[in-house]
Amino acid sequence: MDHFLFIETNTTGTGTKAMKMAKSKGYQIHFWTNDPGQYKQMAADYPLQLADHVKIVDTYDVRAMIDLVQTASCRFAGILAFDDYHLIPVSRMAHFLGLPGHPLEALTIARYKEKTRHFLQKNDTGFRQPAFHTIEDPSELSKDIPYPCVLKPVDDSGSCGVTICQNQGELMQALSKAMKRMRNKRGYKLIRKWLVEEFINGEEYSAEMLYTANGWELITATKKKTIGLHSVEAGHVTGKGIEPVPLFEEKCKKLLDLIGLSFGAAHIEFIVRENIPYLVEINPRLAGDCIRDLVELSTGIDMVEHVIDQAAGKRKSVTNSPRLSAAIQFAIPKLKGTYVKVSGIDEARKSDGVISVSVAALPMRTDHVSSSYDRLGYVIAAGDTPDEASGRAEQAIQKLRWEVGNIEAAHLIGCE
């Protein structure tokens, strides 16, 4: 029997779906993690129960993983990671094992946001980018920074560490707080470097791209909704009629080809202002936030399966036939306190067009909403149009009623 190796996974289910898919294809599933506790809230799809073989190892230490794989009694047919922080370690592992994977140089440009910015300064891709400064110390803050601006770490994701600042005082405060974060919630040691970027006010989108037998192909465009000063993603919708800018697919293909990416999937985030796309970032992986479910509902294409096949050396073509629209709406906390109970789940599930309802493991303490980890759950719904799908998801999420204990401030906290 063939064996497939997964190095960690993301916490919104893409990796666990891939494990199930690989198992259905006859693979023995190996799962390596540095901390099983980080998945304790994934009750429905607990990766350690899905795997046939589990190893505890420092998954940020490539040398340690190579030593471990050399003692393995089996040969792996493929290796994958589904979170940003393990893309480079897994790329190095794939090259060592002689397996398909990301080209390391291209992956590095895409993975680290400041490298992406500097690359785009020298290459015309059809995307513009905001004015930006790379800083490692508060003394490097330039006086010509336009406000509002966005502060972000160069190597985190899920809106973690992102802050919209209206003036120099807010920027200094946000930077001071950011510099105290040494590791993120996944145990990843953050680089001591940040971007300060011009704030682009416009419609937010992403492109869901797949590398196929014919090179990069656009599978669909996703329209996004973010809230608050940390730009936390509150909802997504995909389907027919979402065409952000002219020659959209050509721009996306050119961007990825110039960087040199040639494996897996890509999730390109951008903002459209006055019909011009401004690049936010390139994620050289499948999208999180259940977007892969929206894509499959709306196009019939299972991007997860395609990525598994690629990792095993089977690059295939795709047939894109848009069928309907699909949306996800997240439940955002509105009160400080401990969320102890939720009701209305069955009511939400019976709402028009609802495909699924999911809530976080409770009790859950919240003091603020500053990243995707602070959301309470979500609803996925389908409809004939993007507006109908979004409307159905928004109506269903309102049917969830939360019981909050230890309320410290009985007011909306937004995304502070």
N, C-alpha and C positions, 0 to 999 in steps of 0.2 A: 504493500500500500504506500502511496506517495504521502509526503509530509509537507505541511505548510506552516510557516513561522510568522506569528504576529507579535510585534514589539509594542506593548502597551495598546491603548485604544483611546478614542475620544469618549466623552461622557454623554453624547447625544445619540449614540446608537449606531453610527455608521460602521464602526469597526466590528461591533457584535453582529450586525447584519452580514458583514463580510465573512465572519467566522462561520455563521450558519450556512451561508452560500457555499463556502469552500468545503464544509462538511458534506453538503448535499452532492458535491462533485466527487466525493470519495476520498478526500484528503483527511489524514490524521492532523488534528489541530494542536499546535504548540503555542503557548502563550507565555511570554516573558514579561515580568513586571518588577519594578523596584519597590512597590508598595501596594499590596492588595487593598488596603484601606481606602484608597482614593476612589474606589468603585462601589463603596458600600451603599450609595443611594440608587444604584442601578439594579433594583430588585428584580425587575422583569427580565433583564438581559444581563445577568451577572457573568462577566467574561470568564471568571475562574471555573464556573460550572459548565460553560459551553465548551471549554478546551478539554482535549484528551490528555494533554501533558502541560504542566505548569512549572515554571522555574522562577525563583526569586533571584534577581541579579540587578546590578546597577545598570539600568538601560541607557544611561548617559555616557557610560564608559565603554567605548568601542573595543578596546583591548580585552576587557573582561568578557565581553560577549563573544569575541573571536576565540578566546581561550575555551569558553563553554561550548561553542559550536564544534570546535575541534575534537571534543570528547564525546560528542553526540553519536549515538549508535545508528543514526539514520542520515539520509541525504535529503535536504530540503528542495522542494520543487519551486518554491517562491517565498518571498519575504516582503512584508508590508508594515507600514505605520500609518495611523490615521489621525494623529495629532501633529501640530507644527513642530513640536520640540524634538521629535524623534525622526524627522525626515532625513536629516543629515547623517546621524548615526546609522540609520537603516540603509541609506545610499552607500555608505562605506562598507557595510556588511554585505550588501548585494554584490558590490564589485569584488570583494574578497572571495565570495562564494561562486562567482561567475554567473550570477543571476541577473535578469533584467532589473533595471532601476533608473533613477534619475541621474543624468550627467551631473557630477558634483559641482563643477564650476557654475553651470547655469542655475542649479538649485541654490547655491550660495547667493547669487545675485537676487533671486526671487525671494528667498527666505528672509534676508535681512533688509529692512525697509530703507535704510540709508544707502545701501548698495544699489537698490532699485532706483532710487532718486538720482544718484550720480550716473548710473548707466543711461537713464533717459535723457540726461543733460547732453549726452553725446550722440544719441540716436533718435531719429524721427520715427515714431511708431504710429502716429495718428492720434495718440492720446497726449493731452497736455498734462502738466502737473503744477501744483501750487508752488509758490515761492517757499523756500524752506531753509532752515539752518540746522546743522548737526552740532550738538553740544554734549560735553562730558562734565561740565562744571558751570555753576551759575555765573561765574565771571565771564563766560563766553557768550552770554546773552547780548545780542546786538541791539543797539538803540533803534534800528530801523525796522524792527519787527512790526508788521501791521496787525492791528487788532480789529475784530477778534482773531485769535489764532488757536491752533490745536497742538497740544503737547501729547506725544505718544512715545512709548519705548520702541526701540528698533526691532525687538524680537519677541514680543508677546502677542496674544491674540484674544478674541472674545471680548473686545473693548476694555480689557484689563489695562489700567494705567493711562487710558485716554481721557483727556480733560479739555473742554473748550474754555478758553480764557478770554475775558473781555478787556483786560488791562494788564499792565506790568505787575501789579500787586498780586492778582490772581495767578499769573504765570509763575511768579516766584514761589507762591504758596504751594501750587501744584507740583512744581519741580522739587521743592523741599520734601514733600510727601513721597514723591516718586523715588527719590534717592534713598529712602529708607527701606524700600522693597528690594531685598537681596535675592529672594526666590519667589516664584509664583506658586499658585495652589497645586501645581503638578510637580513641585519639587525641582523645577528647572531653574538653574542659576542664571539670572538675567545679566545681560551685558550692561555695563555702566555707560550707556550712551542713549541719547534721546533725540527725536526730531521735533522741531518747532515749525509748524507749517501754517501757511495762509489758510484761513477758514473759507471754504468754498460753499456758498449757499445755493443749493439746487436739489434736484430729484436724485435719489440714491438708487443705484442698480448694481447687479452683478451679472457676469457672464459665466455660464456653466459649460466648460470646455472639456472635450474628451479627445485623447490621442488615439487614433484609429489606424486601420490599414491604409487610409488615405491621408494620414497626417492629422493635424488639429482640425476638429470640427466643432462648431457651436451647436450645442444641444438645445439650449433655451436661454432666454434672458429672465432675470428675476428682479422685480421691483421691491425695494426695501423701505421699511419704516423704522426710524430710530428716534429715541426720545432722550431728553435731558442733557446735562452738560458733559456726561461721559459717553454720549452717543451709543447707548445700549440698544441693540436691535430688538424691536418689539413686534415685528411681523414681516412676512414675505409673501409675495404672490407671483406665480408664473403662469403663462398660458398664451394663447393666440392674441395678437394685437399689441404685445409689448415690444416695441421697436425703438430703443432709446435714441439712436442717432443713425443717419444714413451710413451705408457701407459698414455696418456694425461688425458683422462676422469677419470681414476682411481686416479691419483694424485689430481685432482680437488675435487672429492668426498671425499677423505681422508682428505683434508685440511678443508673443510666445516664441515664434521662430527666431526673431532677432536675439532674444536672450539665450536661446539654445535649448530650451526645454523640449524633451521628446519622450515623455513617459507619463502614463497614468492620466490624471485629470488636473484641471486648473480652475480656480474660482477667482475671477478677476473682479475686484470691487472698484467702482468709479462713481463719480457724481457728474450729472449733466447740468451745465449752466449755459443758457443761451445757445443751445443745440451743440455745445462743445463738451466732449467727455474729458474729465479730469481724473487721472488715475489716483485711487486711494492706495491700493496694494494688490499684489499678486500672491495668491495662496496656491502653491504648487501641489494641490491635493483636492480631494472632493470637498464640497461645501459641507459645513456643519449645519446646526439648527434644523435638521430634518429636511433640508432643501432637496436632498437626493430623493426623498419620498414624494415631494411636490413634482419633481422632474419626471419620475416614473408615472405618476398619476396623469400628468398632462401630455406626455409624449409616448409613453409605453416603453421607454428606454431605461433599463436597469444599469446605471452607471457603475454601481458597486460590482456587478458581475463582470463588466468589461475590464475594470481595474484588476480584479483577481486573475482573469484570463491573461492580461498583459504581463502580470508578475510571473506567471508560469510560462511565458514565452509565446502566447497565442494572441497576437494582435488582430482584431477583427474589424469589419466595417459595420456601420450602423444604418438603420433605416428610421428616419425621423418622421413621424406622422402625428402632428399635434391633434389631440382629441378633445380636451377640455381645459379648464383652468383650475389651479389648486392654490390654496393659501394656508398659511399658518399664522396664528395669533397667539402671542405669549401672555400669560397672566403676570402682571407687574405688581409687586407689593405697593400698597398705598399708605400703610401705617407702620410705624416703628413698633417692634414687639416680636413675640414668638407666635408664629402661625401653627396652631395645634390641630385644626380640623378643617375639612372642606366638605360641603354638601352640594347637591345639584349636579353631580357628575352624570347620573343617568339621564337627567333632563337635558343636559348639554349633548350627550351622545344621541339623543332622539331628535335633535334639531335638524332642520333641512340641510342636506348636503354634507353633514358631518361624517368624516371618515374615522377619526380617532380623537380621544381625549387622554391626556396624560398629566399627572400632577407629581410634584416632587415629594420625596419622602418627608413626612412630618413627624415630630415637630421641626420647624425651621425658623431660626432666629434671623431677623433682618434689621439692620440699623440704617441702611442706605441701599441705593440701587446704582452700583458702579460698574457692573460687568454682567455678562450672560449667566454667571453662576448665581446671581441674586434673583432670578426669575422663579416663579412658583409652579409653572406648568405651561401647557399649550393645548390648542385645539387645531386640528387640520380639517379643512372643509374643501369641497369641490363645487364648481359651478360652470355654467356655459361661458361666462366671461370673467376676466380678472376682478372686475368690480363685484360681481355676484359672489364669487368665491371668497373674497375678502370680507364682504358684508356678512356672509354666513358664519365665518370664523369669528368675527367680532361680536356678533349677536350671541353665539354659543358661549364664548368666554365669559360674557356677562352673567350667565346662569350659574357660574361657580360662586358659591358663597363661603367666605373664609371666616373662621373663628380665630380671633387674635387674643392671646393672653399677654399680660405684662405690658400693656400699651403705655408707652412713655410719652407719646405725642399724638393726640387724636386729630391729626391733620394729614393732608397729602404730603408725602415726602418727595414725590417726583423721582428724580435721579440726582441726588445730592452727592 
